[in-house]
Amino acid sequence: MSEPYKLSEKEFTDMLKALKKHVETDMDQWEIWKLDTARGKIFINISLASEGEEDTYIDLNRLLK
């Protein structure tokens, strides 16, 4: 993807902070979203339950400090 369209580290961190706030304040058990993008449709699943071993997930907590 071309450089002007990439998220900066701050934008990515801000997105994670907003997502964390949403999960902590508005989400019940899961969210299932879809968006149209330049790459086609994307599908987003956010859940309080894992779909596999915890070590398979990328831990992003370091970005929120």
N, C-alpha and C positions, 0 to 999 in steps of 0.2 A: 504494500500500500504506500502511496506517496507520502512524503514527510509532512506536508501541511495538514493531512487528515489524521495523522497519528495523535493519540492522546499524549499530553505531556505527563510526566510523573505526578505533578500536582493534580492535573485533571483526573488521572486514574485514582489517586488517593481520595480526592473529593467524591468521586463516584462510589468508591467503597464505603466511605463514611456515610453517604446518603443511603446506600443500600442497607448498611448495618442499622441505621436509625429507623428505616422502614420496617425491617425485620423485628426490631425491638419494640416498636410502637404500634404498627398497623397489621402486621401479618399474623394469621392464626397458626396454621400448620404448614402451608405451602402456597406458592404462587406458580402459575403456569401462564407464561406470556409468549406472544409472537410479535415480531416486528419485520416490516419490509426494509431491506437495506440494498445498497448498490450490489452486494454479493448475492442477493436473493433473500428469501425469508429466513429468519433465524428463530429458534425456539429456545426459550429460557425456562428452566425448572429450578425453583428455589425451594428447599425443603428443610425442615428441622430434623429429618431423618436422612442418614447416609444411604447411598446405594452401593456400598462396597466397603472395603477396609478403609479406615481413617487415614492410613499412611498413603493412600493413592491420591489424596487431595492436596493441593498446593496451599500451604498455610500462609495467609496474607496478613496476619496480625502485625508483623514487623512494619508494614506500611502505614498502620494506623497509630503509631506511637509518635 
